[in-house]
Amino acid sequence: MTTNNQPISIGVLTSGGDSPGMNPAVRSVVRTALNMGARVFAIYEGYKGMVAGKGFIKPMTWSSVGGILQQGGTEIGSARCEEFRERNGRLQAAHNLINHDIDRLVVIGGDGSLTGANIFRQEWPGLLAELVAQGKISQVQANTHPVLHLVGLVGSIDNDMFGTDMTIGADTALHRIIEAVDAINATAASHQRTFVIEVMGRHCGYLALMSAVAAGANWVLIPESPPESDDWEQKMCDTLRAGRLIGRRNSIVIVAEGAQDRHGKAITSGYVKKVIEERIHEDTRVTILGHVQRGGSPSAFERYMSTMVAQAAVKEILAATVDSEPQLIGIQDHTVTRAPLMACVAQTHQVADLIKAQDYEAAMALRGGSFAETYRTFRTLTRAQPRKPQPEQRQLRLAIMHSGGPAPGMNTAVRVAVRLGLDKGHTILAIRNGFRGLIEGNISEMEWMSVTNWMGRGGAELGTNRYCPKPQDLPKIAARLTAHQIDGLLLIGGWTAYNGAHLLFKERASYPAFNIPIICLPATINNNLPGTEYSIGADTALNSIVEDVDKIKQSAVASQRCFVVEVMGHDCGYLALMSGIATGAERVYLPEEGVTLADLEADVTNLREGFKQGKRLGLLIRSERVDPYYTTPFMCAVLEKEGGDLFDVRQAILGHVQQGGNPSPYDRIQATRLATRAMQLFDEPHREKAAPALVVGLQRGQLATTNVADVPSLTEQGVERPLNQWWLSLRPLARMMAQYQEPV
Ligand code: ADP
């Protein structure tokens, strides 16, 4: 890409507090820019490097960003820079950029860094005029770069920025917090201790609230929503004590570092500890998580999200004209968004101002709907026991069961459903071991404490299997539902849950017992279900794959080796493609595309070329059902033979580790949202003649329902996957990140 026959030059920098995910973003900026024919410079150490110039502004090649995808922090360095706050520092910075012909910047940082960048951009023409007057640059140089083009990406673990649903770093920070809180939970339970855990977030309670939900904490204090009463200390202590009385062994209180009371007085973790010790005489410990939250390898989501937004940022900046306004590139649901940068910064500051002015309702409203909804759900879930039912309340007998393979997050969903159901005055029955258990009558009543500590537990405590009911099972199923007077059925699982629900729905005319609300909650690691863009368990499986592939890659440092990694997914390539993007795989084989002999031949040729040019490692990710003949061992054999002396080949079939492990924070949070919505549906009035049969899912990031009756028409003929899969649009991105060859 050129202007006046000069290649366009882009500068990229990371600034302010570092956050995991900055490396994948820089990698994506560099590779997209090179791919589009632009030159790209990394400005090391943020604005400090821009002001210092020489040695800090370095041209990047395809391989300069190799091997950084899985690294935490930022390889190109970040710094705070006082000089850049002064015009003189910015004058120096402009001079250095002009010397490199850079007039396009991708800035990855928090609101401070983006504000600074915008000031710099506004001053740019004046700065250049001054440099011309001082004889430091020529008038021609100034004329060639009349404006500074600017695009912002938000690097911040706090998730505190308008214009994006997720900032670069927030998901990984939640991983770190949840790892810590899970560990603390275990020791707290052993000694019946109370832990007060302080997490980051000066103006934003996102990390505190989401980690409290995901860890099943007992109390949370966030800046946006201070405790309502002036005697909140007593309420908190009453709740903690009531929990002890009904047998809870661990108590966890999460405090955001910016938590305050209604009058703006800070609530510190030390103060919370003092209150608990004084009022309920409990052994209480404080843990301030601090910089651990910024550390570690970026999560799977972080890696693909950063790669997506950074690619969009480069496209935006290369398309910018003299009249373009600077944009912030963010993400909403799974879609990249763009919004005027300065409006986003202004709105972000507004929330902080509202909190300062103690207008908490307005601050909470600006945080958006799902934040407030999550806060309400959290408050119900942490009750020590259900509320007393109101006289006018309908009291139902609701049954919960799983069906399909295990998916991390199933227990989370059950915990939420049981507690919300009991809180509404319903009787909750657990059906164990899926449809088999239903047929056999393996049904028992659940209590509030039956699900204690299930929030972060992997596996499926209620048991699950892939047995799908057959027509001859239906009379027995109907008899069980009638005998237990079941008024509604919640099915949490994958395709067999959907198929089972569909069968019961279809047979309503023959079996009146099936004419009850049937709600399906999608839970499968494969993410292959219609009616939702995401199913519970998929994020955990993806993280598990990514961690394993990182290790596999490390194992090959000393040899020239090609790995073929087989991942799960049934008929759906979600796990393969997303893990391919998140680990930098050369090639991903998807069941949606299949594989031919010609493909394999081309891949072998590419790999041979790559290894001849010095490549040390090849990574191919194959979804388990790509092709029944070209199996993983077959593909390895072809590569081994054709690779000759250039490289050797190893296969890694990841297998059932992908279904195990404790659910990731995202899986826990979404399981909470979906189960909350599912339980609301049982309470909504419906016509007696046609009880609802619905799938609760996420569509464009929002809770949505789909009729079970419509599932077949949303499904691809003959295979278990939806007709529309949003993530398939990321295939070109995966290719672009992997397949560029360095010019010789
Ligand atoms: P973050 O980007 O994480 O919010 P800071 O607020 O510390 O972090 O900002 C990082 C750097 O951005 C500062 O050290 C400074 O160099 C620059 N910066 C921040 N605010 C401004 C401003 N108003 N004017 C000029 N530069 C600024």
Residues whose N, C-alpha, C, O or C-beta is under 5 A from the ligand:
A	BS01	ADP	S15 G16 G17 Y47 A79 R80 C81 E82 F84 R85 G109 G110 D111 G112 S113 L114 T115 G116 I119
